[in-house]
Amino acid sequence: MPLRLILPNMVTLLALCSGLTAVRMAYESRWEFAVGAVLIAAVLDALDGRVARLLKGTSRFGAELDSLADFVNFGVTPALMLYLWILKEAGSLGWIAALAFAISAALRLARFNVALDDPDKPAWAVQFFTGVPAPAGALTVLIPIYWGFLGVLPQWPEFAPGVALYTIGIAFLMISRLPTYSGKTIGTRIRRDYVLPLFVVAVLLVALTVSYPFQVLALVSALYLVSVPFAWRSHSKLLLADKNLASDDDGDCEDTDLDHLGDRHKDDAS
């Protein structure tokens, strides 16, 4: 097999190793490393598809492997981490919340794979996902852990039912029909005068994440949740524009048909 087909799958397997390592770190109560491993898995998940497209190494095998890895990394791993962190204090409710999140991740990934084969999607649909994607769901559902390290949400048993309800809420966002920003069209082409500032921003973002990981993750996750209503509004506007355009086209067709009909009556009369 050519190396260009193997490299993207190696990136996917590295992401899977990182996600599974997060489970080990959680069992050992090394939460900083557990959260960091999930973050690394999310970064690698964003890279493997781009590497495949860059090297022209996309394959059906790679797509299936990516979905299986995403289920483990962003479905099973966050659910187990939250359960070990605080959900176990809620008893059966905590375990039900963990199950709901993991199952929702599987359903969301299955729906995403099916949607790839839809030929009727408009061109602008690439700007949106249907529901919260699995990596974003994993990073946002871990907000209670971020808050715990920031002193906002201590590991008190009294908070466990609330965290369970929050976990179930994120699970429903993953399987919902709400449009969310995909970010796929961002960064495809960069203006020359933006290249150097982009490097500086990227370095600052990495430095801040390394130095203040829980602050940055808590802020970014909160901003992502806030962006969901704006994505829904943008999606609704584009959908309405498509409907108006379709109705205009139908009206033009009807006018054309009437013109032809009128011409036919004139011919018959003559």
C-alpha positions in Angstrom: 0.0 0.0 0.0 1.3 3.5 -0.7 2.4 5.5 2.3 -0.1 8.2 1.7 -2.9 5.8 2.5 -1.2 4.6 5.7 -0.2 7.9 7.3 -3.8 9.2 7.9 -4.7 5.9 9.6 -1.6 6.2 11.8 -2.8 9.6 12.9 -6.2 8.1 13.7 -4.6 5.3 15.8 -2.5 7.8 17.7 -5.7 9.7 18.6 -7.2 6.4 19.7 -4.2 5.7 21.9 -4.5 9.2 23.4 -8.2 8.6 24.2 -7.6 5.3 25.8 -4.7 6.8 27.8 -7.2 9.4 29.1 -9.2 6.5 30.6 -6.1 5.2 32.4 -5.2 8.6 33.7 -8.8 9.0 35.0 -8.6 5.7 36.9 -5.3 6.8 38.4 -6.9 10.2 39.3 -4.4 12.1 37.2 -7.0 14.4 35.9 -4.8 17.0 34.3 -3.2 14.3 32.1 -6.6 12.8 31.4 -8.1 16.1 30.1 -4.9 16.7 28.2 -5.1 13.3 26.5 -8.7 14.0 25.4 -7.6 17.4 24.0 -4.7 15.8 22.1 -7.1 13.2 20.7 -9.4 16.0 19.5 -6.4 17.8 17.8 -5.3 14.6 16.1 -8.9 13.9 15.0 -9.0 17.3 13.3 -5.7 16.5 11.6 -6.3 13.0 10.2 -8.9 14.0 7.7 -6.9 17.0 6.5 -3.8 14.8 6.2 -5.8 12.3 4.1 -7.1 15.0 1.8 -3.7 16.7 1.5 -2.0 13.4 0.6 -5.0 12.2 -1.4 -5.1 9.2 0.9 -8.8 9.1 1.7 -10.3 5.6 1.9 -13.5 3.9 3.1 -11.3 1.9 5.6 -10.0 5.2 7.0 -13.4 6.7 7.4 -14.7 3.7 9.3 -11.6 3.6 11.5 -12.1 7.3 12.2 -15.7 6.8 13.3 -14.8 3.9 15.6 -11.9 5.9 17.2 -14.2 8.9 17.7 -16.7 6.8 19.5 -14.1 5.6 22.0 -12.3 9.0 22.3 -15.3 11.3 22.5 -18.1 9.0 23.7 -16.8 6.3 26.0 -13.8 8.2 27.4 -15.6 11.4 28.6 -18.4 9.3 30.0 -16.1 7.2 32.1 -14.1 10.3 33.2 -17.2 12.1 34.4 -18.5 9.0 36.1 -15.2 8.6 38.0 -15.0 12.3 38.7 -18.4 12.9 40.2 -21.3 11.0 38.5 -20.7 7.9 40.7 -21.9 10.0 43.6 -25.4 10.2 42.0 -25.8 6.4 41.9 -27.9 5.0 39.1 -28.7 8.5 37.8 -25.0 9.1 37.3 -24.5 5.9 35.4 -27.6 6.5 33.3 -26.2 9.9 32.3 -22.8 8.4 31.3 -24.6 5.7 29.2 -26.8 8.4 27.6 -23.8 10.4 26.6 -21.8 7.4 25.2 -24.9 6.1 23.2 -25.6 9.6 21.9 -22.0 9.8 20.6 -22.5 6.5 18.7 -25.8 7.6 17.2 -24.4 11.0 16.2 -21.4 9.4 14.4 -23.7 6.9 12.6 -26.0 9.8 11.4 -22.9 11.8 10.3 -21.7 8.8 8.2 -25.1 8.4 6.5 -25.4 12.1 5.8 -22.1 12.0 3.8 -23.9 10.1 1.1 -26.7 12.7 0.7 -26.5 14.2 -2.8 -29.2 16.8 -2.2 -27.3 18.9 0.3 -26.8 22.6 -0.8 -23.3 23.9 -1.2 -23.5 26.0 2.0 -24.4 23.0 4.1 -20.6 22.3 4.5 -20.6 25.3 6.9 -22.7 23.4 9.5 -23.0 20.2 11.4 -26.3 18.6 12.4 -26.1 18.6 16.2 -23.0 19.1 18.3 -20.1 17.1 16.8 -18.5 14.3 18.9 -15.2 16.1 19.7 -17.0 19.3 20.7 -19.4 17.3 22.8 -16.6 15.6 24.6 -14.8 18.8 25.4 -18.0 20.7 26.5 -19.3 17.8 28.6 -16.1 17.9 30.6 -16.8 21.5 31.8 -17.6 20.2 35.4 -14.0 18.9 35.6 -12.6 22.3 34.3 -14.7 24.1 36.9 -13.6 21.7 39.6 -10.0 22.6 39.1 -10.9 26.3 39.0 -12.6 26.0 42.3 -16.1 26.8 40.9 -17.5 23.3 41.2 -16.1 21.2 44.0 -16.4 17.4 44.0 -19.3 17.4 46.5 -21.9 14.7 46.2 -24.6 17.4 46.2 -23.5 18.6 42.8 -23.6 15.1 41.2 -27.3 15.1 40.1 -26.8 18.5 38.5 -23.8 17.3 36.6 -25.8 14.2 35.5 -28.5 16.5 34.1 -25.9 18.6 32.3 -24.4 15.5 30.8 -27.8 14.3 29.5 -28.3 17.8 28.1 -25.1 17.7 26.1 -26.0 14.2 24.9 -29.3 15.5 23.5 -27.5 18.4 21.8 -25.3 15.8 20.0 -28.3 13.9 18.6 -30.4 17.0 18.0 -31.2 18.5 14.6 -29.7 21.9 15.7 -27.2 23.2 13.2 -23.8 24.0 14.6 -20.8 25.7 13.0 -18.5 23.2 11.4 -15.4 25.4 10.8 -14.5 23.4 7.7 -14.4 26.5 5.5 -12.2 28.4 7.9 -8.5 28.4 7.0 -8.8 26.8 3.6 -7.0 29.9 2.2 -5.2 32.7 4.1 -4.4 36.1 2.8 -0.7 36.8 2.7 -0.9 39.8 5.1 -2.7 37.5 7.6 -0.1 34.7 7.6 2.4 36.2 10.2 -0.3 37.4 12.6 -1.9 33.9 12.3 1.4 32.3 13.4 1.5 34.7 16.4 -2.1 33.9 17.4 -1.5 30.2 17.1 1.6 30.3 19.2 -0.2 32.4 21.8 -3.2 30.0 21.9 -0.9 27.0 22.4 1.1 28.8 25.1 -2.1 29.8 26.9 -3.5 26.3 26.7 -0.3 24.8 28.1 0.0 27.4 30.8 -3.7 27.8 31.8 -5.4 24.7 30.4 -8.5 24.6 32.5 -9.2 28.3 32.1 -8.8 28.2 28.3 -10.9 25.0 28.0 -13.6 26.4 30.2 -13.7 29.6 28.2 -13.6 28.0 24.8 -16.3 25.4 25.7 -18.6 28.1 27.0 -18.1 30.2 23.9 -18.9 27.2 21.8 -22.2 26.6 23.6 -23.0 30.3 23.2 -22.4 30.0 19.4 -25.1 27.4 18.9 -28.0 29.8 18.8 -26.1 32.0 16.3 -25.4 29.0 14.1 -29.1 28.1 14.2 -30.0 31.7 13.1 -27.4 31.7 10.3 -28.7 28.3 9.1 -32.3 29.5 9.1 -31.4 32.5 7.0 -29.6 30.4 4.4 -32.5 27.9 4.4 -35.0 30.7 3.9 -33.0 32.2 1.1 -33.0 28.8 -0.7 -36.7 28.5 -0.3 -37.3 32.0 -1.6 -35.0 31.2 -4.6 -36.9 28.0 -5.3 -40.2 29.7 -5.1 -39.0 32.4 -7.5 -37.8 29.7 -9.9 -41.1 28.0 -9.8 -42.9 31.3 -10.5 -40.6 31.9 -13.5 -41.4 28.4 -14.8 -45.1 28.9 -14.4 -44.9 32.3 -16.3 -43.0 30.6 -19.1 -45.6 27.8 -19.3 -48.4 30.4 -19.5 -46.5 32.3 -22.2 -46.2 29.1 -24.2 -49.9 28.3 -23.7 -50.8 31.8 -24.9 -48.7 31.4 -28.0 -50.4 28.1 -28.7 -53.9 29.7 -28.5 -52.7 32.4 -30.9 -51.5 29.8 -33.3 -54.8 27.9 -33.1 -56.8 31.0 -33.7 -54.8 32.0 -36.7 
